[in-house]
C-alpha cells in the first residue's frame, strides 16, 4: 500500500496530538490477517469479509470489526486530528459513553427538498466489545446479503454503485443502524429529528452524538457557523479515491453496453410493430376481398333464383316452392317432384328436368295423333326417346346422382299403354 505525502502528514497529526496512544495502520493484506486472527470463531464474519472483492466495502467493514474487537478511534487516512482524543468526551458524559458519533450531513438538499441526515463514518470512537458495534457489524452483513440477492450475484462479483456503497456499508448504513439501536434501547422512535441542528453534545443511551462541527469540519454546512470556534476535533479532506470507480449509475463500459442493448431492443420493438402493421393490413385486405366475393356470390344467387322463377312461370301447370337449402319443382297435381340444388351444375340439370317433365305433362293430355307417324299416339311415339335422352343427360351433368328411377320408367310405360 502506497501512502501519499498528504496522508503521511495526517498520520503525523494523530501521533503528535496523542503521544500516549498506539497507532496502527491497516492495509488490505494486514486487514485479512486481522479478521482471520480475531474472528476465527465467527464464520459469518470471516466468510463475508474474505468473499468481498470491492475495496471500499472491505474498508467499511474492517473499521467496524476493529472497533468491535479492540475499541479506540478509527479514522480514514485523509483525516487530520485537531485535538487530543482525551478531550473529545465532555467530563459529564465520560462514565456513560460507549460510542461516539458525529453528524456529517444535516440539510434539506435531498431529492425534491427532502431531508438529508447522516453520521460520519470517517471517524468513530468506541469501547471494545460494545453491543452497538456488534449490532452494526451484523446489520452491515445483512445489507450485503440483501444487496447481492437483489442483484442476483455473489459478494465476490458484487460491484456496487456509489449510492449503494453509502447505503449498504457506508455512513447511511451506520446512521440507520444507530437509529434502530437507540430506538430499541430507549423504547422510543429515534430519527434524524432527535439530532437535527444540534449545537451541543447529547447522550442517547450509551451513544454520545457530537454536533456537526466536531467531526464534520471541512464539510459544506450552511447553518453551523465558523469552524474556528474551537469545536472542531478533526478535519476531513475528502481525498478518498473510492468514488472514482464507483458511479451513481452504471460504469462507462456498462453504460455503453446498456445503451447498446436499449437501442437493439428499441429497434426490435419497431420492427415488430412494422410487421404487425403489415399483417393487419394484409388481413384487412383479405377480409375486404372475401366480403366483395361474398356479395358477388349472393348477387349471382339472386339472379339465378329470379331466372328459375321466370322459367317456372312460363311452364303450364307447374309451381315452385323455395326453402333455405333447396327448391322443389312441382309438376301437374304435385305427385312428381325433382329437387333443385343451387350449384351451377345442378341448375343445368334442373332446367333440363323441368323441360322433360313439361314434355311428359303435355304428352299425357288426351291422345293426339302423331303428325309424323299416322295413326300413332304422340306420347307412345316420343316417350322412349325422351326418357333415354334424359337418363344420359342427367348422368353426364349430375355425376349419376340423379337418374330416372323405376317410378319414372313405370309412369312412362303406363302412360304409353294408356294412350295406346
Helices and strands as residue ranges (DSSP letters): H 5-17, H 28-38, H 43-51, H 55-69, E 72-75, E 79-81, G 85-87, G 91-96, E 99-107, G 111-113, E 116-119, E 123-126, H 131-151, H 162-168, H 171-186, G 192-194, E 202-204, E 207-210, H 212-215, G 227-229, E 234-236, G 242-245, H 252-314, E 318-322, E 327-331, E 336-340, H 344-363, H 378-398, H 406-419
